[in-house]
Amino acid sequence: MSRMADARVDSGLPSVNLAETSRALESELQAPVGIVYFGQSPKRDALLRFVAKQTGLAFRRLPGGEEDNTLFSAQIAAAKIDHGLSEELPKIIRSSKKSRVAVAGDVTILLQTIGAGGKIIWDKKGKPEHLRADFQEVLQQMIETVGLTRDRSYYSYSIDAASESRLIEGLDVKRTASVGQFVHVGLSEGAVKHFATKEGTQEYMDESRRFLMSPQYRNGLVNRQLATPAEACAGFEIAVFEKFKAIASIDGVKRNDTKFAQRLKSAFWAAYVGIDPEVLGQIHPDAPQLATQWPWLDQIMEYANAT
C-alpha cells in the first residue's frame, strides 16, 4: 500500500478504488450528450427529437447530402453520415467537444424479379418520376413475378430499412452500430389486380392524399409541409394498403394469425422510420423503450385501422 493510501486510512477518510473511479470518470466523459441526425426525413427527425427530449440530450439536425438511388439502404445510411461528417464535423466539435451520437437511416422498396439467365434478383424501387405510371408498372411487375417471393401465394414486396450510428468524440469518429432489416409484405391478389387498373389507381391515390393530409399523419412532425404520394418509394404507403385491408401477410404471418397485429406495427416502423433499437441504444440505454412510447406511430395505426 502506498504512503498516500496509508495516510488516507489513518486520517479516517474512506478508501478509494482508483481503478473504479477512473473507469467511472471515463464513462461519464464518453457518455453522449447529444444526437446529431443526418437526413431529411421529418419522421426520423420527430422520433429523435422525442427521444432527445425524454432523455435530456441535445438534438441537432444536419444535411446528409444527395442520395444515390443506385445504392441499397445500408449503403445510403452510411453515405449520409460520411457526407455529413465531412461537411459538418468542424461545426459539431466547435459547438461542443463532448461526445455525440451521429444517426442516419434509409428505407426503400425491393421487388424480386428475373434477371439475366433466369436468375432471381432484387430490384430497387425509388421515388417515382411518373407517379401513376410507375405505380401501375410496379404492380404489374408483382403480378408477373408472383410465386418467386418469400410469401409464394401472395403478391409481395420487401421493405429494406437500415440505420447506422457513430460516436463522435472530438475528431475521433467510430461506428457503433449498423443494422439492416427486411420486412416482406404480402398483398392479396384481388387488391393488386384492382389497384393496377385505372380506376383502382385513382382510388389508391385519392386515399394516399387523404392519409398524408390527415391529422394522424401530420400531428407531431416538425416539418408540416404537405407531403405527396410521389415522396414514397414506388408510391407505396403501407398505411393505405392496410386501410384497404389489402395486406394478406407480414413475413409469412397471415392476417388471421394472432401475431399479425404486432408484425404489422413492426412493418409500419420499418416503413416509416427504419431506425433499429440497437442503433437507438447507442444514444441512450432507455431510448429503445422510449421509442415505443412515441405517439406518432400509434396515430398512423389508428388511421389505418379506422373503418
N, C-alpha and C positions, 0 to 999 in steps of 0.2 A: 504494500500500500504506500502511496506517495506521501510525502510530508504534508502536502496541501490537503489531501483527503483526511490524514490524521488530525490536522488542525480543525477541520470541519466537525469531525466526530467529537473531539474533545470540547469544542465550544458549544456543543448541544445543537448545532444545525443539522437538519436531516441530510442523509447521504444522497448523492445524486448519481444516477446511472448516466454517464456522459454519452455512451453509445446510443441509448434510447432517446436522450434529449436531442442529440444530433440528428437522428432519423426523424423525429417529430418536427424539428425546425425545417429540415429538408422537405418533408411532406407538405408543410404549410407553405413554403416558398413555391413549390411546384403546383399546388392546388390551383386550378384555373379560376381566374377572377371574372372572366367574361367569355362571350361567344362571338365569333365572327362568322357570319353567314355569307357565303359567296354564291350569288344567284339572283334570279328574278322572280321566283315563284312566290306569289302572295300567300299561298297556303303553308309552305315551309317557313316563310317569314313569320306568319302568325303563330305557328306552333312553337318556334324557337323563342319568340318574344314571350309567349305564355310560360315556357319553362324558365326563361331568364327572370321573369317577374316572381315566379313562385320560389325560386332559389336565391334571389337577391343578386344574381350575376348581371354584369353589364352586357348590353347587346349592341352589335353593330352589323349593319348590312352593307356589303360592298359588291361591286360588279364581278361577275365570273367570266366575262368575255363572251364572244360569239360561240355558239355551239356548232360542232362539226357533226352533221347528221349522218355521216358515214360510220360513226363510232357507236358502240353499244353503251348502255347506261353507266356501267362501272368506269369505262374509259372517259366518258363525259364528266362524271362527278370528279374524277381525279384531275382532269384538264381544267375544270373551273377553279379548283384550289391552286393548281400550278400557275394559271394566268393571274388569279387574284393576288397571290403572294408576290409574284414577280413585279406587279404594278403597285401593290399597296403595302407590302411589308414595312418599308421605312416609316410610313404614316402610323402603322399599328404600334411599332416599338417606340416611336416618338411620343405617342399619346400615353403609353404605359409600358414599362419594362416588365411588368408582372405577366405571368403566363396566361394564355388564352387558348381556346379550342376553336380551330377553323373547321367549318362543316359545309359540305355541299352534297347535293343529291340530284338524281335524274330518274325520270320514268319514261318508258317508251312502250310501244306495242309491237309484238312479234307474231308473225304467222309462219307456219311451216308450209313449205311449197316444194315443188320438184325442180331441182336444178339440173345441170349438165350430167349426162349419163344416168339420169333417173334417180340421182341422189337427193335425199330429203334435206333441205337446208332451211335456215331461219331467214325470214325476210322481214327487215325492219320497216315499220311504218311511222313516219314522222308527221308533222303538222301538214294537213292537206293544202295544196296550192289551189285546187278547184274543189271546193267542199263537197258538193253533191256528187259530182262525177267520181271523185276519189273515194268517197264513202261507198258508193254503189260498186265500184271496182273491187274494193277490199271484201265486201260481202260476197261478190261473185267468186272471188278467189277462195273464200271459205267454202262455198258450195262445191267448187271443183276439187278441193283437197280434203273433203270430209272423209274420215277414216284413217288419215295419216297422223292425226294428232293424238295426244295422250287420252283424251276423252273420245274414244273412237266412235261412239254412237251419236256424238254431238258436233256441232259446228263451233270450232274453238279458236280462241286467240290467247296469247300469253302476255301478261304484264311483266315487263322487265324493269325492276326497281333496284336502284343501287344508291349507296350513300357512303361517305368517307369522312373521317375526322383526322386532324393533325394537331399536335400540341406545339404551340409557338412559345418559345422561351428566349426572348431576345432575338438574336439572329439564328438560333438553333430551332429547326423545324423537324419533327419526326411524325411519321404516320402511326396512328394509334389504333385505327380500325378501318376496315374496308369490307363492306358486306353487300352481296348481291342477292336478289330474291326473284324467283319466278312464280307467278300465280297463273294457273291455267283456268280460263273462264270458258265454260261450255254454254253455248246459246242453243235454244230449241230450233228445230228445223223450220217450223212454221214462222217463227219470228224473223229468222234470217231471210227467208224467201219473201216475206211480206215487206220488210224494210228495203229489200233490193229493188222493189218496184217503185215507180214514180210516186204513187200515192203514199206508199209506206215510208219512203224517204222524206216526203213532205211532213208526214205525221211525226216522224222521229225528230226532224229539225225544229219543228214548232215546239215540241216538248223540251228539246235541248235549250232553246232560248228561254222558255218559261223557267227552267231549272236555274240557269245562270243569272236570271233576273230575280229569283226568289230571295226572300229574306233569309231562308235557311242557308243558302249559299253565300250571300254577301255579308251577313252579320258576322263580325269577328275578324274579318280580313282587313289588313291595314290598307291595302290598295283597293279602293272601292270602285275603281274604273271598271266599266261594264265589260265583262268577258264575252267572247263569242264562241260558237261551236267550232270555228276554224282553229282555235288555240289548242284543241285536244288532239292527241295523236290519232290519225285516221278518222277524226271526228267522233271517236268513241267516248261516250260518257257512261261509265258503269252504273251510275245512279239512275240514268234514264233507262238503260236496259232493265234495271230492276223495277223501275216504275211501271214498265210494261209487263213485268213478270216474264221477261224473255230469257232470264238466266236459268239454265237447267242444272248446272253443276259448277262447283268450285273445287279444283284439284281432285276431281273424281268423286267428291261428296255431292250426292244428288239432293235436289230441292226438298224431297220429303224426309230427308235424314235429320235427326235431332241436332246434329253438329253443323247443319248448313248455315244457320244464322251467324254463328261465330266465324265460320270460314268466310262468309260474305263480308263481315265487318273487317276482317283481315285483308280481304281483297280491296275494299274501299281504301284502307290505309295505304296499301301498296300503290294504288292507282292515283291517289290524290296527294300523298305526302312522300312515301318511299324512303323515309329515314328509319333505319333499323334500330331496335332497342339497344344493341351493342354499341352503336355509334352514340346514341343518346347517353349511354352510361359513361362515356368518356367526358361528357360535360359535367355531370354531377351524378352521384350514386342514386339519387332519388328521381332523376329525370325520366327513366323508362316508366316508372309508376305514375309520375305526374302527367305524362303524355296521355295516359289512358283516361285522365280526367278532363282533357281538353274538350270543350263543349262543341266545337265546330263539327267534328266528325259525327257526333250524335245528331246534330241538326240535319246533316246530309242523310243519315239513315232514316230520320223522321220523314224527310221529303220522299225518299224512295219507297217507304212503306205505306205512305198515305194513299188512300183509295180515292 
